[in-house]
Amino acid sequence: MTDILLGICLTFLIVCALAVARSTELMKTIVIFGAFSLVMALVWQLLNAPDIAITEATVGVCSTVLMVAAVTHLRGRKQP
């Protein structure tokens, strides 16, 4: 059962990586990156590495929030 779930997660990670590479909209790319980070934390947990899973989840959430804040801040600025 774990092997099947791990295979599904790894396939999802490949799809997310390709979607990020092909995406042209910045906010959509950030959301996909957040999903990638969440699934990667699940993969680390399935591989019995909970310390790395917690670190991945923390860094993924923080970086996603910072990227969303930066994009919303830059979109609100007027261009000279």
HELIX and SHEET records of a PDB file:
HELIX    1   1 THR A    2  ARG A   22  1                                  21    
HELIX    2   2 LEU A   26  LEU A   46  1                                  21    
HELIX    3   3 PRO A   50  GLY A   76  1                                  27    
END                                                                             
